[in-house]
Amino acid sequence: MFDRVTFNPKIMAGRACLRGMRITVAHVVNMVANGMTAKDILDEYPDLQPEDIQQALQYAAFMTRDETYPLSAAH
Protein backbone atom coordinates (compact mmCIF):
# COMPACT_ATOMS: atom_id res chain seq x y z
CA MET A 1 0.00 0.00 0.00
CA PHE A 2 2.81 2.42 0.90
CA ASP A 3 5.76 1.12 -1.06
CA ARG A 4 7.71 4.39 -0.79
CA VAL A 5 7.41 4.69 2.99
CA THR A 6 10.20 2.76 4.67
CA PHE A 7 11.28 2.02 8.21
CA ASN A 8 14.84 1.20 9.19
CA PRO A 9 16.10 1.46 12.77
CA LYS A 10 19.46 2.66 11.42
CA ILE A 11 17.92 5.54 9.45
CA MET A 12 16.34 8.41 11.39
CA ALA A 13 15.81 6.10 14.39
CA GLY A 14 13.25 4.04 12.51
CA ARG A 15 10.89 6.91 11.71
CA ALA A 16 8.81 6.75 8.55
CA CYS A 17 11.13 7.82 5.70
CA LEU A 18 10.82 7.98 1.96
CA ARG A 19 12.56 5.23 -0.02
CA GLY A 20 15.21 4.64 2.63
CA MET A 21 16.47 8.23 2.46
CA ARG A 22 16.97 10.50 5.45
CA ILE A 23 13.86 12.44 4.50
CA THR A 24 10.99 11.69 6.84
CA VAL A 25 7.33 11.63 6.00
CA ALA A 26 6.81 14.10 8.85
CA HIS A 27 9.25 16.56 7.30
CA VAL A 28 7.51 16.45 3.94
CA VAL A 29 4.09 16.84 5.53
CA ASN A 30 5.41 19.76 7.58
CA MET A 31 6.72 21.48 4.46
CA VAL A 32 3.34 21.13 2.75
CA ALA A 33 1.53 22.32 5.88
CA ASN A 34 3.73 25.41 5.92
CA GLY A 35 2.87 26.39 2.37
CA MET A 36 5.52 24.77 0.22
CA THR A 37 4.32 23.46 -3.11
CA ALA A 38 5.39 20.12 -4.53
CA LYS A 39 7.64 22.04 -6.94
CA ASP A 40 9.24 23.92 -4.02
CA ILE A 41 9.92 20.64 -2.22
CA LEU A 42 11.32 18.94 -5.33
CA ASP A 43 13.58 21.94 -5.96
CA GLU A 44 14.84 21.77 -2.36
CA TYR A 45 15.19 17.97 -2.34
CA PRO A 46 16.06 16.83 -5.89
CA ASP A 47 16.31 13.17 -4.79
CA LEU A 48 12.57 13.16 -4.11
CA GLN A 49 10.02 12.35 -6.77
CA PRO A 50 6.46 13.70 -7.04
CA GLU A 51 5.16 10.27 -6.04
CA ASP A 52 7.14 10.49 -2.78
CA ILE A 53 5.32 13.67 -1.78
CA GLN A 54 1.95 12.22 -2.73
CA GLN A 55 2.57 9.04 -0.79
CA ALA A 56 3.85 10.93 2.26
CA LEU A 57 0.56 12.82 2.36
CA GLN A 58 -1.45 9.66 1.81
CA TYR A 59 0.44 7.91 4.60
CA ALA A 60 -0.13 10.84 6.98
CA ALA A 61 -3.83 10.83 6.13
CA PHE A 62 -3.99 7.09 6.72
CA MET A 63 -2.24 7.39 10.09
CA THR A 64 -4.59 10.14 11.26
CA ARG A 65 -7.80 8.71 9.84
CA ASP A 66 -10.95 9.23 11.82
CA GLU A 67 -12.39 6.11 13.29
CA THR A 68 -15.68 5.91 15.08
CA TYR A 69 -16.13 3.53 17.98
CA PRO A 70 -19.56 2.83 19.47
CA LEU A 71 -19.99 3.87 23.07
CA SER A 72 -19.97 0.96 25.44
CA ALA A 73 -22.92 0.33 27.74
CA ALA A 74 -20.77 1.38 30.72
CA HIS A 75 -20.63 5.03 29.55
DSSP file (Angstrom, degrees, kcal/mol; ACC not computed):
  #  RESIDUE AA STRUCTURE BP1 BP2  ACC     N-H-->O    O-->H-N    N-H-->O    O-->H-N    TCO  KAPPA ALPHA  PHI   PSI    X-CA   Y-CA   Z-CA
    1    1 A M              0   0    0      0, 0.0     2,-0.5     0, 0.0     3,-0.1   0.000 360.0 360.0 360.0 -45.3    0.0    0.0    0.0
    2    2 A F    >   +     0   0    0      1,-0.1     3,-0.7     3,-0.1    53,-0.0  -0.696 360.0 161.7-121.0  77.4    2.8    2.4    0.9
    3    3 A D  T 3  S+     0   0    0     -2,-0.5    -1,-0.1     1,-0.2    16,-0.0   0.624  74.2  51.9 -76.0 -12.4    5.8    1.1   -1.1
    4    4 A R  T 3  S+     0   0    0     -3,-0.1    15,-3.4    47,-0.1     2,-0.6   0.583  90.4  86.3 -97.3 -12.9    7.7    4.4   -0.8
    5    5 A V  E <   -A   18   0A   0     -3,-0.7     2,-0.3    13,-0.2    13,-0.2  -0.802  63.0-179.0 -91.6 120.2    7.4    4.7    3.0
    6    6 A T  E     -A   17   0A   0     11,-2.7    11,-2.7    -2,-0.6     2,-0.4  -0.850  20.6-154.7-124.1 156.3   10.2    2.8    4.7
    7    7 A F        +     0   0    0     -2,-0.3     9,-0.1     9,-0.2     8,-0.1  -0.996  20.0 161.6-130.9 126.3   11.3    2.0    8.2
    8    8 A N    >   -     0   0    0      3,-0.5     3,-2.3    -2,-0.4     6,-1.2  -0.942  34.6-144.0-145.6 120.3   14.8    1.2    9.2
    9    9 A P  T 3  S+     0   0    0      0, 0.0     4,-0.3     0, 0.0     6,-0.1   0.720 103.4  55.5 -59.1 -18.8   16.1    1.5   12.8
   10   10 A K  T 3  S+     0   0    0      3,-0.1     2,-0.5     1,-0.1    -3,-0.0   0.515 100.0  67.2 -90.9  -5.2   19.5    2.7   11.4
   11   11 A I  S X  S-     0   0    0     -3,-2.3     3,-1.6     1,-0.1    -3,-0.5  -0.964 126.7 -23.7-119.8 117.5   17.9    5.5    9.5
   12   12 A M  G >  S-     0   0    0     -2,-0.5     3,-1.8     1,-0.3    -1,-0.1   0.838 115.7 -67.5  52.3  38.2   16.3    8.4   11.4
   13   13 A A  G 3  S-     0   0    0     -4,-0.3    -1,-0.3     1,-0.3    -3,-0.1   0.779  94.5 -57.2  55.7  31.3   15.8    6.1   14.4
   14   14 A G  G <  S+     0   0    0     -3,-1.6    -1,-0.3    -6,-1.2    -2,-0.2   0.545  94.1 150.1  83.2   6.2   13.3    4.0   12.5
   15   15 A R    <   -     0   0    0     -3,-1.8    -7,-0.4    -4,-0.3     2,-0.4  -0.283  62.9 -80.3 -68.7 159.9   10.9    6.9   11.7
   16   16 A A        +     0   0    0     -9,-0.1     9,-2.6   -11,-0.1    10,-0.5  -0.475  63.3 174.3 -64.3 118.4    8.8    6.7    8.5
   17   17 A C  E     -AB   6  24A   0    -11,-2.7   -11,-2.7    -2,-0.4     2,-0.6  -0.718  34.4-103.2-120.9 170.7   11.1    7.8    5.7
   18   18 A L  E >  S-A    5   0A   0      5,-2.0     3,-2.3    -2,-0.2     5,-0.3  -0.887  89.5 -27.7-103.1 119.7   10.8    8.0    2.0
   19   19 A R  T 3  S-     0   0    0    -15,-3.4    -1,-0.2    -2,-0.6   -14,-0.1   0.789 117.4 -59.1  48.0  39.4   12.6    5.2    0.0
   20   20 A G  T 3  S+     0   0    0    -16,-0.2    -1,-0.3     1,-0.2     2,-0.1   0.538 105.4 129.4  75.7   5.6   15.2    4.6    2.6
   21   21 A M  S <  S-     0   0    0     -3,-2.3     2,-0.4     2,-0.2    -1,-0.2  -0.386  75.2-105.8 -85.9 169.4   16.5    8.2    2.5
   22   22 A R  S    S+     0   0    0     -5,-0.1     2,-0.5    -2,-0.1    -1,-0.1  -0.175  89.4 106.8 -88.0  41.4   17.0   10.5    5.4
   23   23 A I        -     0   0    0     -2,-0.4    -5,-2.0    -5,-0.3    -2,-0.2  -0.971  62.5-147.7-120.7 112.8   13.9   12.4    4.5
   24   24 A T  B  >  -B   17   0A   0     -2,-0.5     4,-1.9    -7,-0.2    -7,-0.3  -0.436  20.2-125.9 -84.3 155.0   11.0   11.7    6.8
   25   25 A V  H  > S+     0   0    0     -9,-2.6     4,-2.8     1,-0.2     5,-0.2   0.911 113.4  56.9 -57.6 -43.6    7.3   11.6    6.0
   26   26 A A  H  > S+     0   0    0    -10,-0.5     4,-2.4     1,-0.2    -1,-0.2   0.880 104.5  51.4 -59.2 -39.1    6.8   14.1    8.9
   27   27 A H  H  > S+     0   0    0      2,-0.2     4,-2.2     1,-0.2    -1,-0.2   0.919 111.4  46.6 -65.5 -43.1    9.3   16.6    7.3
   28   28 A V  H  X S+     0   0    0     -4,-1.9     4,-2.2     2,-0.2    -2,-0.2   0.931 113.2  48.6 -64.3 -45.3    7.5   16.4    3.9
   29   29 A V  H  X S+     0   0    0     -4,-2.8     4,-2.8     1,-0.2    -2,-0.2   0.903 110.4  52.5 -61.6 -40.8    4.1   16.8    5.5
   30   30 A N  H  X S+     0   0    0     -4,-2.4     4,-1.5    -5,-0.2    -1,-0.2   0.901 107.5  51.5 -62.0 -41.7    5.4   19.8    7.6
   31   31 A M  H  <>S+     0   0    0     -4,-2.2     5,-2.4     2,-0.2    -1,-0.2   0.920 112.5  45.5 -62.6 -43.0    6.7   21.5    4.5
   32   32 A V  H ><5S+     0   0    0     -4,-2.2     3,-1.9     1,-0.2    -2,-0.2   0.925 110.8  53.5 -64.3 -44.3    3.3   21.1    2.7
   33   33 A A  H 3<5S+     0   0    0     -4,-2.8    -1,-0.2     1,-0.3    -2,-0.2   0.772 106.4  54.2 -62.6 -25.7    1.5   22.3    5.9
   34   34 A N  T 3<5S-     0   0    0     -4,-1.5    -1,-0.3    -5,-0.2    -2,-0.2   0.173 128.9 -91.8 -98.1  17.7    3.7   25.4    5.9
   35   35 A G  T < 5S+     0   0    0     -3,-1.9     2,-0.2     1,-0.3    -3,-0.2   0.444  74.9 143.1  97.8   0.9    2.9   26.4    2.4
   36   36 A M      < -     0   0    0     -5,-2.4    -1,-0.3    -6,-0.2     2,-0.1  -0.544  41.7-137.4 -75.1 139.5    5.5   24.8    0.2
   37   37 A T     >  -     0   0    0     -2,-0.2     4,-2.3     1,-0.1     5,-0.2  -0.435  26.9-104.9 -85.2 167.7    4.3   23.5   -3.1
   38   38 A A  H  > S+     0   0    0      1,-0.2     4,-2.7     2,-0.2     5,-0.2   0.898 124.7  53.1 -58.8 -39.4    5.4   20.1   -4.5
   39   39 A K  H  > S+     0   0    0      2,-0.2     4,-2.4     1,-0.2    -1,-0.2   0.919 107.3  51.1 -62.4 -43.4    7.6   22.0   -6.9
   40   40 A D  H  > S+     0   0    0      1,-0.2     4,-2.1     2,-0.2    -2,-0.2   0.928 112.6  46.3 -57.5 -45.6    9.2   23.9   -4.0
   41   41 A I  H  X S+     0   0    0     -4,-2.3     4,-2.7     1,-0.2    -2,-0.2   0.915 112.3  49.3 -65.9 -43.8    9.9   20.6   -2.2
   42   42 A L  H  < S+     0   0    0     -4,-2.7    -1,-0.2     1,-0.2    -2,-0.2   0.852 110.7  51.0 -66.1 -33.8   11.3   18.9   -5.3
   43   43 A D  H  < S+     0   0    0     -4,-2.4    -1,-0.2    -5,-0.2    -2,-0.2   0.891 115.1  43.0 -67.3 -38.9   13.6   21.9   -6.0
   44   44 A E  H  < S+     0   0    0     -4,-2.1    -2,-0.2     1,-0.3    -1,-0.2   0.833 127.0  31.0 -74.7 -34.3   14.8   21.8   -2.4
   45   45 A Y    ><  +     0   0    0     -4,-2.7     3,-2.1    -5,-0.2    -1,-0.3  -0.735  67.3 178.0-127.4  80.3   15.2   18.0   -2.3
   46   46 A P  T 3  S+     0   0    0      0, 0.0    -1,-0.1     0, 0.0    -4,-0.1   0.660  76.7  67.2 -63.7 -15.4   16.1   16.8   -5.9
   47   47 A D  T 3  S+     0   0    0      2,-0.1     2,-0.1     0, 0.0    -5,-0.1   0.687  87.2  87.7 -76.6 -16.4   16.3   13.2   -4.8
   48   48 A L    <   -     0   0    0     -3,-2.1    -3,-0.0    -7,-0.2     3,-0.0  -0.434  67.2-149.3 -78.5 157.1   12.6   13.2   -4.1
   49   49 A Q    >>  -     0   0    0     -2,-0.1     3,-1.5     1,-0.1     4,-1.3  -0.884  29.5-108.7-120.6 155.8   10.0   12.3   -6.8
   50   50 A P  H 3> S+     0   0    0      0, 0.0     4,-2.2     0, 0.0     5,-0.2   0.858 120.1  58.4 -52.2 -36.5    6.5   13.7   -7.0
   51   51 A E  H 3> S+     0   0    0      1,-0.2     4,-2.5     2,-0.2     5,-0.2   0.806  99.5  58.5 -65.1 -28.7    5.2   10.3   -6.0
   52   52 A D  H <> S+     0   0    0     -3,-1.5     4,-2.3     2,-0.2    -1,-0.2   0.928 107.5  45.6 -64.4 -44.8    7.1   10.5   -2.8
   53   53 A I  H  X S+     0   0    0     -4,-1.3     4,-2.1     2,-0.2    -2,-0.2   0.935 113.6  49.4 -64.2 -46.2    5.3   13.7   -1.8
   54   54 A Q  H  X S+     0   0    0     -4,-2.2     4,-2.2     1,-0.2    -2,-0.2   0.918 113.2  46.2 -59.4 -44.7    2.0   12.2   -2.7
   55   55 A Q  H  X S+     0   0    0     -4,-2.5     4,-2.8     2,-0.2    -1,-0.2   0.850 107.7  56.7 -71.0 -32.8    2.6    9.0   -0.8
   56   56 A A  H  X S+     0   0    0     -4,-2.3     4,-2.3     2,-0.2    -1,-0.2   0.924 110.8  44.9 -60.8 -43.1    3.9   10.9    2.3
   57   57 A L  H  X S+     0   0    0     -4,-2.1     4,-2.4     2,-0.2    -2,-0.2   0.894 113.2  49.9 -68.1 -39.8    0.6   12.8    2.4
   58   58 A Q  H  X S+     0   0    0     -4,-2.2     4,-2.4     2,-0.2    -2,-0.2   0.906 111.2  49.3 -64.4 -40.9   -1.5    9.7    1.8
   59   59 A Y  H  X S+     0   0    0     -4,-2.8     4,-2.6     2,-0.2    -2,-0.2   0.921 110.9  49.4 -64.7 -43.7    0.4    7.9    4.6
   60   60 A A  H  X S+     0   0    0     -4,-2.3     4,-1.3     1,-0.2    -2,-0.2   0.909 111.7  49.1 -62.0 -41.7   -0.1   10.8    7.0
   61   61 A A  H  < S+     0   0    0     -4,-2.4     3,-0.3     1,-0.2    -1,-0.2   0.911 111.4  49.8 -63.4 -41.6   -3.8   10.8    6.1
   62   62 A F  H >< S+     0   0    0     -4,-2.4     3,-1.1     1,-0.2    -2,-0.2   0.912 110.3  49.9 -62.4 -43.0   -4.0    7.1    6.7
   63   63 A M  H 3< S+     0   0    0     -4,-2.6    -1,-0.2     1,-0.2    -2,-0.2   0.723 117.3  40.2 -71.2 -20.5   -2.2    7.4   10.1
   64   64 A T  T 3< S+     0   0    0     -4,-1.3    -1,-0.2    -3,-0.3    -2,-0.2   0.170  84.2 144.7-112.1  17.2   -4.6   10.1   11.3
   65   65 A R    <   -     0   0    0     -3,-1.1     2,-0.4    -4,-0.1    -3,-0.1  -0.177  54.0-112.0 -59.0 147.2   -7.8    8.7    9.8
   66   66 A D        -     0   0    0      2,-0.0     2,-0.4     0, 0.0    -1,-0.1  -0.659  35.3-173.9 -80.5 132.2  -10.9    9.2   11.8
   67   67 A E        -     0   0    0     -2,-0.4     2,-0.5     2,-0.0     0, 0.0  -0.989  13.4-145.6-126.9 139.3  -12.4    6.1   13.3
   68   68 A T        -     0   0    0     -2,-0.4    -2,-0.0     0, 0.0     0, 0.0  -0.893  12.4-169.4-107.4 130.2  -15.7    5.9   15.1
   69   69 A Y        -     0   0    0     -2,-0.5     3,-0.1     3,-0.0    -2,-0.0  -0.968  26.3-117.2-118.2 131.8  -16.1    3.5   18.0
   70   70 A P        -     0   0    0      0, 0.0     2,-0.2     0, 0.0     0, 0.0  -0.359  36.1-105.3 -65.1 144.6  -19.6    2.8   19.5
   71   71 A L        -     0   0    0      1,-0.1     2,-0.1     2,-0.1     0, 0.0  -0.471  36.1-122.1 -68.3 139.9  -20.0    3.9   23.1
   72   72 A S    >   -     0   0    0     -2,-0.2     3,-1.6     1,-0.1    -1,-0.1  -0.401  22.3-109.5 -78.7 162.6  -20.0    1.0   25.4
   73   73 A A  T 3  S+     0   0    0      1,-0.3    -1,-0.1     2,-0.2    -2,-0.1   0.718 114.3  68.3 -63.8 -20.9  -22.9    0.3   27.7
   74   74 A A  T 3         0   0    0      1,-0.2    -1,-0.3     0, 0.0    -3,-0.0   0.645 360.0 360.0 -75.4 -14.0  -20.8    1.4   30.7
   75   75 A H    <         0   0    0     -3,-1.6    -1,-0.2     0, 0.0    -2,-0.2   0.461 360.0 360.0 -94.9 360.0  -20.6    5.0   29.5
